[in-house]
Amino acid sequence: MNEIMNIGTVLKKLLWHDALLVLAVLVLARLLTLSAQWLIRRLAEKVPPRLRLLLLRTVPIVRLLIVIVTAVAIVPILVEPTFRNIVTVLVSVGLALAFELKDYGSSFIAGWVTVLENTYQPGDWIEVDGAYGEVKSIRARATRILTADDTEVIIPHSHLWSKSIYNSTSGNRSLLCVTDFYLYPDHDAAAARKRLTEIAETSSFRKPDSPVTVIVLEKPWGTHYRVKGYAQESREQFLFMTDVTVRSKEAIRSLGIRFAQVPYTTAKP
């Protein structure tokens, strides 16, 4: 067991040209990774919209393949490629990650699980711990998402083990949007529901031939309408909701319906 733990016994005596070769492989791998990501993202913006998410999905897979190929290329330079030596290296590295870098190791393994199980992919809109945005990249330790307010949020992959991850798109272009309205309770609900449905169906941002549903809920202070429809592109979800909101407010006023106002109470000192 001690022999297996002692990784120094299996390493070659490195010469200058070996060290330079390892450095060259690492630099080449980094350049390949950056070039592949840039090329795939450029292509994703130019291909038909139905292929955009399919192309973006390949980014983490390409990164993973480059990491594997790089490791396969470097190990024979550092270690005499025998079965015993390879097992020694794997066990030693695994134990080092387990004891010294357990948090990083947990995130690293969770990242592999995310890619292999396709939990989410670049282009998906996800929510984790209240942060909602588009997945921009899936890296070794963390996922980077960009919110609608142009804020980048870095989410460690280890959240996969203990947190709920909400995926609004799951690899699809379209996304279900919900727009809320609160109306004064004394009104013609059938007419209001019909008008809200028509407005959502005629929005230029709606996915063609997708259903529109209007849910009506009664509250103590008013009537709550929830307009549900699919945006054609996930990136247009807020434009779709804005379009429905602006045109619906005008339509509701033309029907002579007032908007509800939630009564507020002043706290006693």
Secondary structure as GFF3:
##gff-version 3
##sequence-region A 1 269
A	DSSP	alpha_helix	2	5	.	.	.	ID=ss1
A	DSSP	three_ten_helix	7	9	.	.	.	ID=ss2
A	DSSP	alpha_helix	16	46	.	.	.	ID=ss3
A	DSSP	alpha_helix	49	56	.	.	.	ID=ss4
A	DSSP	alpha_helix	58	78	.	.	.	ID=ss5
A	DSSP	alpha_helix	83	99	.	.	.	ID=ss6
A	DSSP	alpha_helix	102	117	.	.	.	ID=ss7
A	DSSP	beta_strand	125	128	.	.	.	ID=ss8
A	DSSP	beta_strand	131	138	.	.	.	ID=ss9
A	DSSP	beta_strand	142	147	.	.	.	ID=ss10
A	DSSP	beta_strand	152	156	.	.	.	ID=ss11
A	DSSP	alpha_helix	159	162	.	.	.	ID=ss12
A	DSSP	beta_strand	166	167	.	.	.	ID=ss13
A	DSSP	beta_strand	175	183	.	.	.	ID=ss14
A	DSSP	alpha_helix	189	201	.	.	.	ID=ss15
A	DSSP	beta_strand	213	219	.	.	.	ID=ss16
A	DSSP	beta_strand	222	231	.	.	.	ID=ss17
A	DSSP	three_ten_helix	234	236	.	.	.	ID=ss18
A	DSSP	alpha_helix	237	254	.	.	.	ID=ss19
###
